[in-house]
Amino acid sequence: MTTTTPCTVLVADDDPDLCAYVCVVLANAGYSAVAVGSGAELLRWAAVRAPRLIVLDLRMPQVGGLEVCRALRADPRTADCAVLLMSSHASEEDIEAGYAAGADDYLAKPFRPSQLLDRVTRLLETRRSA
């Protein structure tokens, strides 16, 4: 019998309730979700563990999502991690800034669990086939 380790998804949002919600949705779908509360914590964790996917809030205090995304892309240890930005700020300018910073996808809040899972699945399949 073969067992597979669930894919690790790192989730960063300064709202602990939303972070916990995203982790529960991911865990219920079979992913190993790890929550962090800040961009700085995400960068420290990702540099050591290099998760396959990061779900990242755009607006966070101190180190915001765009800065985190640029730092992830600049670090060879995390450059290949898929990044899904999520934000209640979903103007065309916000979305363009997210992609320019290196995000692979952008999810507007509020979102349905099925929307989150569709994006996560697609990003992981894209990374697997690349």
Secondary structure as the mmCIF struct_conf table of DSSP 4:
data_model
#
loop_
_struct_conf.conf_type_id
_struct_conf.id
_struct_conf.beg_label_comp_id
_struct_conf.beg_label_asym_id
_struct_conf.beg_label_seq_id
_struct_conf.end_label_comp_id
_struct_conf.end_label_asym_id
_struct_conf.end_label_seq_id
HELX_LH_PP_P HELX_LH_PP_P1 THR A 5 CYS A 7
STRN STRN1 THR A 8 ALA A 12
BEND BEND1 ASP A 14 ASP A 14
HELX_RH_AL_P HELX_RH_AL_P1 PRO A 16 ASN A 28
TURN_TY1_P TURN_TY1_P1 ALA A 29 GLY A 30
STRN STRN2 SER A 32 VAL A 36
BEND BEND2 GLY A 37 SER A 38
HELX_RH_AL_P HELX_RH_AL_P2 GLY A 39 ARG A 49
BEND BEND3 ARG A 52 ARG A 52
STRN STRN3 LEU A 53 ASP A 57
BEND BEND4 LEU A 58 LEU A 58
BEND BEND5 PRO A 61 VAL A 63
HELX_RH_AL_P HELX_RH_AL_P3 GLY A 65 ALA A 74
BEND BEND6 ASP A 75 ASP A 75
TURN_TY1_P TURN_TY1_P2 PRO A 76 ASP A 80
BEND BEND7 CYS A 81 CYS A 81
STRN STRN4 ALA A 82 SER A 87
BEND BEND8 SER A 88 SER A 88
HELX_RH_AL_P HELX_RH_AL_P4 GLU A 92 ALA A 100
TURN_TY1_P TURN_TY1_P3 ALA A 101 GLY A 102
BEND BEND9 ASP A 104 ASP A 104
STRN STRN5 ASP A 105 ALA A 108
BEND BEND10 LYS A 109 PRO A 110
HELX_RH_AL_P HELX_RH_AL_P5 PRO A 113 SER A 129
#
